[in-house]
């Protein structure tokens, strides 16, 4: 479970990196535009995560 926590932490702290990484698992059909969308559903005006996407756990 620690590796999953690390992946979500990285996604929260480095959205600029994940925005350039396409996802090849087919989640673009769910509206995902890049790899960050597999981990983060919503952020507030400050960029803090307000809702996590459970897709990154699979």
CNS distance restraints for C-alpha pairs under 8 A (distance, minus, plus):
assign (resid   1 and name CA) (resid   5 and name CA) 6.43 0.50 0.50
assign (resid   2 and name CA) (resid   6 and name CA) 6.17 0.50 0.50
assign (resid   3 and name CA) (resid   7 and name CA) 6.21 0.50 0.50
assign (resid   4 and name CA) (resid   8 and name CA) 6.30 0.50 0.50
assign (resid   4 and name CA) (resid  56 and name CA) 7.98 0.50 0.50
assign (resid   4 and name CA) (resid  57 and name CA) 6.48 0.50 0.50
assign (resid   5 and name CA) (resid   9 and name CA) 6.09 0.50 0.50
assign (resid   6 and name CA) (resid  10 and name CA) 6.09 0.50 0.50
assign (resid   7 and name CA) (resid  11 and name CA) 6.20 0.50 0.50
assign (resid   8 and name CA) (resid  12 and name CA) 6.16 0.50 0.50
assign (resid   8 and name CA) (resid  39 and name CA) 6.11 0.50 0.50
assign (resid   8 and name CA) (resid  56 and name CA) 7.71 0.50 0.50
assign (resid   9 and name CA) (resid  13 and name CA) 6.14 0.50 0.50
assign (resid  10 and name CA) (resid  14 and name CA) 5.70 0.50 0.50
assign (resid  11 and name CA) (resid  15 and name CA) 5.67 0.50 0.50
assign (resid  11 and name CA) (resid  18 and name CA) 6.79 0.50 0.50
assign (resid  11 and name CA) (resid  36 and name CA) 6.04 0.50 0.50
assign (resid  11 and name CA) (resid  39 and name CA) 6.41 0.50 0.50
assign (resid  11 and name CA) (resid  40 and name CA) 7.29 0.50 0.50
assign (resid  12 and name CA) (resid  39 and name CA) 7.97 0.50 0.50
assign (resid  12 and name CA) (resid  40 and name CA) 7.17 0.50 0.50
assign (resid  12 and name CA) (resid  48 and name CA) 7.56 0.50 0.50
assign (resid  12 and name CA) (resid  49 and name CA) 6.57 0.50 0.50
assign (resid  14 and name CA) (resid  18 and name CA) 6.77 0.50 0.50
assign (resid  15 and name CA) (resid  19 and name CA) 5.95 0.50 0.50
assign (resid  15 and name CA) (resid  36 and name CA) 6.12 0.50 0.50
assign (resid  16 and name CA) (resid  20 and name CA) 7.22 0.50 0.50
assign (resid  17 and name CA) (resid  21 and name CA) 7.09 0.50 0.50
assign (resid  18 and name CA) (resid  22 and name CA) 7.91 0.50 0.50
assign (resid  18 and name CA) (resid  34 and name CA) 6.82 0.50 0.50
assign (resid  18 and name CA) (resid  35 and name CA) 5.31 0.50 0.50
assign (resid  18 and name CA) (resid  36 and name CA) 5.01 0.50 0.50
assign (resid  19 and name CA) (resid  33 and name CA) 7.94 0.50 0.50
assign (resid  19 and name CA) (resid  34 and name CA) 5.37 0.50 0.50
assign (resid  19 and name CA) (resid  35 and name CA) 6.23 0.50 0.50
assign (resid  19 and name CA) (resid  36 and name CA) 5.83 0.50 0.50
assign (resid  20 and name CA) (resid  34 and name CA) 6.80 0.50 0.50
assign (resid  20 and name CA) (resid  35 and name CA) 7.66 0.50 0.50
assign (resid  21 and name CA) (resid  34 and name CA) 5.97 0.50 0.50
assign (resid  21 and name CA) (resid  35 and name CA) 5.48 0.50 0.50
assign (resid  21 and name CA) (resid  36 and name CA) 7.99 0.50 0.50
assign (resid  22 and name CA) (resid  33 and name CA) 7.51 0.50 0.50
assign (resid  22 and name CA) (resid  34 and name CA) 4.78 0.50 0.50
assign (resid  22 and name CA) (resid  35 and name CA) 5.47 0.50 0.50
assign (resid  23 and name CA) (resid  27 and name CA) 7.11 0.50 0.50
assign (resid  23 and name CA) (resid  28 and name CA) 7.51 0.50 0.50
assign (resid  23 and name CA) (resid  34 and name CA) 5.79 0.50 0.50
assign (resid  23 and name CA) (resid  35 and name CA) 5.10 0.50 0.50
assign (resid  27 and name CA) (resid  31 and name CA) 6.99 0.50 0.50
assign (resid  27 and name CA) (resid  32 and name CA) 5.91 0.50 0.50
assign (resid  27 and name CA) (resid  38 and name CA) 7.75 0.50 0.50
assign (resid  28 and name CA) (resid  32 and name CA) 4.53 0.50 0.50
assign (resid  28 and name CA) (resid  33 and name CA) 6.20 0.50 0.50
assign (resid  28 and name CA) (resid  34 and name CA) 7.85 0.50 0.50
assign (resid  32 and name CA) (resid  37 and name CA) 5.26 0.50 0.50
assign (resid  32 and name CA) (resid  38 and name CA) 6.96 0.50 0.50
assign (resid  33 and name CA) (resid  37 and name CA) 6.57 0.50 0.50
assign (resid  34 and name CA) (resid  38 and name CA) 7.52 0.50 0.50
assign (resid  35 and name CA) (resid  39 and name CA) 7.42 0.50 0.50
assign (resid  36 and name CA) (resid  40 and name CA) 6.03 0.50 0.50
assign (resid  37 and name CA) (resid  41 and name CA) 6.14 0.50 0.50
assign (resid  37 and name CA) (resid  53 and name CA) 7.19 0.50 0.50
assign (resid  38 and name CA) (resid  53 and name CA) 5.99 0.50 0.50
assign (resid  38 and name CA) (resid  54 and name CA) 7.43 0.50 0.50
assign (resid  38 and name CA) (resid  55 and name CA) 5.37 0.50 0.50
assign (resid  38 and name CA) (resid  56 and name CA) 4.95 0.50 0.50
assign (resid  39 and name CA) (resid  52 and name CA) 5.95 0.50 0.50
assign (resid  39 and name CA) (resid  53 and name CA) 4.73 0.50 0.50
assign (resid  39 and name CA) (resid  54 and name CA) 6.61 0.50 0.50
assign (resid  39 and name CA) (resid  55 and name CA) 6.56 0.50 0.50
assign (resid  39 and name CA) (resid  56 and name CA) 5.05 0.50 0.50
assign (resid  40 and name CA) (resid  49 and name CA) 6.80 0.50 0.50
assign (resid  40 and name CA) (resid  51 and name CA) 6.37 0.50 0.50
assign (resid  40 and name CA) (resid  52 and name CA) 4.62 0.50 0.50
assign (resid  40 and name CA) (resid  53 and name CA) 4.97 0.50 0.50
assign (resid  41 and name CA) (resid  49 and name CA) 7.92 0.50 0.50
assign (resid  41 and name CA) (resid  50 and name CA) 7.79 0.50 0.50
assign (resid  41 and name CA) (resid  51 and name CA) 5.31 0.50 0.50
assign (resid  41 and name CA) (resid  52 and name CA) 5.29 0.50 0.50
assign (resid  41 and name CA) (resid  53 and name CA) 5.08 0.50 0.50
assign (resid  42 and name CA) (resid  49 and name CA) 6.00 0.50 0.50
assign (resid  42 and name CA) (resid  50 and name CA) 5.47 0.50 0.50
assign (resid  42 and name CA) (resid  51 and name CA) 5.00 0.50 0.50
assign (resid  42 and name CA) (resid  52 and name CA) 7.03 0.50 0.50
assign (resid  43 and name CA) (resid  47 and name CA) 5.18 0.50 0.50
assign (resid  43 and name CA) (resid  48 and name CA) 5.16 0.50 0.50
assign (resid  43 and name CA) (resid  49 and name CA) 4.34 0.50 0.50
assign (resid  43 and name CA) (resid  50 and name CA) 5.04 0.50 0.50
assign (resid  43 and name CA) (resid  51 and name CA) 6.90 0.50 0.50
assign (resid  44 and name CA) (resid  48 and name CA) 5.49 0.50 0.50
assign (resid  44 and name CA) (resid  49 and name CA) 6.57 0.50 0.50
assign (resid  44 and name CA) (resid  50 and name CA) 6.25 0.50 0.50
assign (resid  54 and name CA) (resid  58 and name CA) 7.62 0.50 0.50
